[in-house]
């Protein structure tokens, strides 16, 4: 494909004037809800299982390494195959790929709840991650190819990404509620919803013609998938094995070699998996960097918060769920206005504001002690996280796909979601190394609450620094543009 300059996007142009919200028929709303539900379940699974880890370990007799892979197996499948998933949707047909992956997600969820074997449990988590790697970018590309760019698409993307943000932010809430019934229910919970979405999707998603008539870049697919799988595997196992261990260094070198091979293949391929020219789209690149810092910081904060509240302070999963309920409520309420904010203010400002809200929430949490007063020490952070998700998450996804041709929407969606998963894997791996506790259970940390808190503080500072760096990267172009105009 010949590289062409992308058309101006709302992320770079001046914010358009306010417009009336588009009126959609019931069938359009039903289609959007199906896609939103699938994304919600994908995001929910990332954070919900974390609450159930202690119960899973006690019931199945899993050691620390095994429990780590209950988390990492999903991240490995999701982050390693997201890029391939997005491009496959473009090449094989979005409807076909979405429905097949959603069916696999539902089946793996059911098997995970039924099994009493640790290895099979980890395998189902990996399969769920792979399935999500196809449903997430495919669902986003279905939206961007069925809703016209501008206010209509902004509204659809806002609703869609609010569901995704709600899944991340409310995963701890639902995880706490389900774990109270038994850890198996954290696996069973998505099954009826995924099944309903599968049936509705079969009836509602428009049939589309695959765009891969020119061929499939198998060498590029193998190199990119291999590089991502090796990289994600390396960063999630490095804290246990050691960052300077010869095997860790060798795996990093292997990931770099595969990435270099991928670039070389794409430059020569007649029909590349990733048109490298898409990376000259500045707003897309900045959106990907913002997603890396946004999700990387939140995943690590969620990890530390779960361990601190449950294991150090002895809170029940339900208590923790209720403590974080305001975050999910704020994100859900933002569905009513986030599209209008994007139309009025543009995505860069909202992404920066979202990352600033996240940073402020993490900074405020640094005041926490061993006897925290909820109203003054936890609630402000929960509210700011909700604001951060409401402003930042829809804007990142909107900016990442704006101005991209229809036949590359799956690619753009896969890129931004891959960035989020890689950010989550890398930042979490570094955070766990800093606090020197087990990636899954917190084993190895002091049991005294005060000592645990002091152990976790460096990790909390690191999380805050990641969020602040994302805000700075987003603010810098805005400040330069303002000085140039001045």
N, C-alpha and C positions, 0 to 999 in steps of 0.2 A: 504494500500500500504506500502511495506517495504521501509524504508528510505534508500536512497543510496546517496553516495557522488556525488555532481554535477561535471561534467567534467570541466576542466580548461576553463575559459572564457577569452575573450580579455580584460575584465576589470581588471583581476588580473595577467594574464601572461604578458610577455614582448610584446610590440607592434609587430605585424607581419610585415614582410617586405612589401613594397609597391607592389600592384598587379594591373593588368589591370582591368578596370571596366567591370563587366559582361555585355554581350550583351543580351538584352531581346527582344522577339518578341513583336509586337504591342499589342497583346492580354494581355500579362503580364503587359505592361505599362498601358493599359486600366483598368485592375483589380486594380492595385495600385492606379490609379487616383480616382477610385470610393471610395476606402477606405479612401484616403486622403481627399476627398471632405466631407465625412461624419464627419471626425474628425475636419476639418476646421469649419464646421457649428456648431458642439458642442462647440468648443472653442470660436467661434465668439459670440455665444449667451451669454456667461458668461460676456463679457465686453461690448457688444453693447448696452444692455438695460440700463446700467448705465447712458448713455448720455441722454436717453429719459425720465428719472424719473421725472424731473420737469414738462415736458409737460403732462405726464400721470396723475400726481397729479392734475394739473390745469384742465384738461379736464374731468376727472372722479370724481373730488371732493374728492380724497382720502386723508385721514389724514396721519400723519407720520407713525403710526403703519402699516397701510395698504400698504404704499409705501415700507416700509422695507420688507414686505413679497413678493413684486414683485421680489426683489433680493433674499431673503432668501428661498423662495419657490423652486426656481431652485436648490440652493445649497443643500437644505434638500433632494430633490429627487435624485440628482446626488451623493452627498457624502454618503447618507445613504444606497444606493442600489448598489454602484459600485462593492463591493466585491461579492455580490450575482450575479450581472450581469456577471462578469468574469467567475465565476464557472458554472453558468447556460449554458454559451456558450460551455464549455467543456462537460457538461452532456447531453444537448439536441440537440447539433449541432450548429456550428458557423453560417453557412449560414442561417438557419431558424431563429435563434435569431436576427441576424443582420438585416435581411429584415423586420421582424415584428417590431422591435424597431424603425427602420428608418421610417416606415409608420406611427407609432404613433407620432414621432417627427414632421413630416410634417403636420399631421392633427391638432395637438395641436398648431402649429405655425399659421395655418390658422384661427383656432377658436379664438386665442388670438388677432389677428388683427381685427376680425369682432365684438368682444364683446364690449359692453359699460357698462358692469357690473364688478365692482371691484372684487367681490368674484370669478367670473368665470375667470377673468384675472389671478388671483393668482393661481387658480386651473390648468389653462393651463400651467403656468410656472412650477408647480410641475410635471405635466405629462411630459413636455419636459425634465426636469431634470432626471426623471426616465428613459425615453427613451435613453437619453445620457449615463446613467449609464450602459446600455446594449450595445449600439453601440460602445462606445469608447474602452472598453477592448476587445470586440469581434473582432473589426476591427484589433486591434494590434495582437491578437492571430491568425487571418487568415493570416496575413503577416508572423509571426514567424513560422507557420506550412507550408507555401508554398514557403519560400525562405530559402535556405541552410544557416546554421550558418557560419559566416565568412564574407568575403568581400561582397558576394551577399546580405546577410541579412542586413549587416551594411548599404549598399547603400539603400535598400528598407526602412529600419527604418529611415535613415536620411531624405529621401524625405518625408516620412509619418509624422515624428515629426516636420519637418520644416513647414508643412501645419498646424499642431496643434499650433505651436508657432506663426505662422502668424495670425491664428485666434485670439489668445489672444492679440497679439500686435497691430493688425489692427482693433480690435473691436471698439475702440474709433473712428477710422477714418470712418468706415462704419456707426457706430451709429450716428456720426455727420451729415453725408450726408443724411441718411434716416430720421433723425429727422427733417431736413429742409423741407422734404415733408409732414411730419406728423408722430407722434409717432407710428401709426399703421404700417408704413412701416418697422419698426424694427422687427415686427412680420412677415409681409408678405415676406420680403426679402429672408428668407431661403426656402420658400415653393417650388418654381420652381426648385431650385438646389437639394433639398432633393428628390423631385419627380423624377428628372432625374437620380439621384444616385440610387434610388430604382429600376427603370426599368433596368438600366445598371447592377446593382448588381445581379438582377434575372438572367440575361443572362451570366454574367461573373464569378461570385463566384462559385468555384468548390463545388459540393455536398460532404458532409462529413458525416461520420457515428458518431452518438453520442457515447461518451466514457463512459456514465453513466450506463453501463450494470450491475454494481454491486449494485446499489441502490442509493437512494438520501437521504442525511443527512438533513431531515426536522428539527429536533431539533436544529442542528447547524445553519441552515439557519435562523431559527426564532430568535435564540439568537444573532447571529452576526448582522442581519439586525436591530433588536430591539435596540442593543447597539449603533450602528452607528446613527440610526435615533434619539434616545434620546440625544446622545452626540451633534450632529449637531444642533438639535432644541434648546438645552440648551445654547450653546455658541452664537447662533444668537439672542436669546431673552434676554440673561443676561444683556447686556448694558442698555436695556430699563427697566427691572424689578429690576436690582441690583444684583451684584455678590454674595453678602452675604444674599440675600433674602432667606427665608426658602424654598420656592418652588425651587429656583435655586439650592440650596445645596441638596435638596431631589432628583432632577433630575440627578445631577452629581452622587449621590450615586446609583441611579437606573441604570445609564449607567455602572458604575463600577461593580454592581452586575450582570448585563447581560453579561458583558465582562468576568467575572470570570466563569459564567455558561457556556459560549461558550467554554472557554479553557477546562473546565471539560468534556464537551460533546465530544470535538474533541479528547481528550486523550483516550476515550473509544469507539468511533464510529468505526465500521468496515470499513466504506467508508466515511471518514471525508470530510466536505466541504473544510477545509483548513488543509493540512498536516502540522502540526506544525514544522516538521523537515525542511521545506523550509526556515524557519526563521534562520536556522543555516548557510545559504548562506550569508556570510559577504558582498559581493558586492551588493547583492539584498537589504539587510537592509540599507546599506549606500546610495544606490540610492533612497530608499524611504525617508530617512531623508533629502537628498538633495532636493527632490521634494517638501517636506513640506515647507522648508525654501524658495525655489525659488518661488513657486507659492503663498505662504502666504505673502511674502514681496511684490510681484508685485501686487497682488489683493488689498492690502491696499494702496500702493502708487498710483495705478490707482484711487482708491476711493478719496484720498485726492487731487490728481491733478485735477480730474474732478470738484470737488466742488470749488477748488481755482480759476481755470481759468474761469469757467462759472459764479459762483455766486459771487465771491469776485472781480474779475477783469472785469466781464461783457462780456467775450468773447462769441461769438456765437458757436453753435456746429460745424459749418463748420471751423471756425478759429482753434478750438481745434483739429479737425481732421487733418488739414493741418500741424499743429505744430508737430504732432506725426507721420506723414507720413514716415519720415526717418527710424523709428523703423521697420515698416512693410516692407519697401523696403530692408533693410539689411537682415532681416530674410528670405525673399523670395530669395535673391541672394545666400544665404548660401546653398541652395539646390544643387548647382553645385559643392561644395567642402567638405561639412561636413562629408560625408562618408569616404573620403580619409584622413581627419584629424583623424577620429576615428581609421582607420587602422594604421596610422603612429604613433600616440601619445598615444592611449589608452583612455578609457573613464574617469578614475579618474582625469587625468590632465585637460581634457577639462571641466569636471564638475566644478572643482576648478576654472579654468580660467573664466568660465561663471559666477559663483557666485561672483568672484572678480570684474568682469565688472559691474554686477548689483550694488554691494556695492559702487563702485566708482561713478556710475551714481547717486545713491541716495545721496552720500556725496556731490557731486557737486551741486545738487539741493538745498541743505541747504543754499547756498549763495543767493537764489532767494529773490527778494524784491518786492515791490508793483508796480514797473514799470520795469519789466524785459526786458532786451535786448535779443531777441530770439537767436541770433547767439552765445552769450556768456553764457547764463544762462539756456536755455531750449534745444537747439540743442545738446550740448555735452551729456546731460542726455539721450535724445532720441537715439543718436547714440550708447551709451554704453549699453542701454537696448537692442537694436538690436543685438549687439555683444554677450551680455549675453544669449539671447534666442538662437542665432545661434550656440553657443558653448555648452551651458548647456542642452537644452531641448532634442535634439536627443541623447546626450550621456547618460543622465539619463535613458531614455527609453531603450536604447540598453543595458546598464549595468543591468537593472532590469530584463531583460528577457534572458540574455545570460546564457547558461549552464542549462536551465530549460527544463525538458522533455516536449514533445509535449502535453501530456494530462494535463499539468499544466500551459501551456502558458496563458490561459485565467485567471487563478488564479494569476499568476505573474503580468499580465497586470492590473488586477483589483486592486491588492495591491498598485502598484505605483500610479495609478490614484486616488485611495481612499486617499492616503497620500497627494496628491496635494489638493484635495477638503477639507480635514480636516485641512490642513495647512491654506488654504484660509479662512475657516470659523473661526478658532481659532484666527489667527493673525488679521483678520479684526475686530473681536469682541473686542479684546484687544485694537486695535488702536482706535476704536470709543469710547471706554470707556476713553482712555487717553485724547482724544481731546474734549470729552464732547459735541459732537454734535450728531444729529440724524443719525442713520445708513444709511438712504436713501437720505435725502434731505439737511442735514446740518443745519436744524433748531435748534436754541439754541446757535449758535455761533454768535459772534459779526458781525455786518454788515460792519463796517469799514474795508477796505482791510488790513491795518496794524495790526489791532486787530485780524482779521481772521488768518493772517499769523503767528502771535505769538501763537495763539491757536493751530495751526496745527503743529508747530515746534516739540513739544514733540513726536507727532505721527510719524513725519518724522525721528526723531532720532531712534525711536523704530523700524521702518521698516528697517533702515540701520543696526541696531544691529542684527536683525533677519538674514539678508543677510550675514553679516559678520560671524555670528555663523555657518551658513551653509558652508561658505568657510573654516572656521577653522576645522569643522568636516571632510570635504573632504581632506584637506591638511594634517591632522595629520597622517593618515596611510601612505601617501606618504613620509613624513619626517622620520617616524619611519623606513620604509623600506630602505630609503636611508642611514640612520645611521647604520642599520644592515649590509648593503652591504659594507659600508665604514670600 
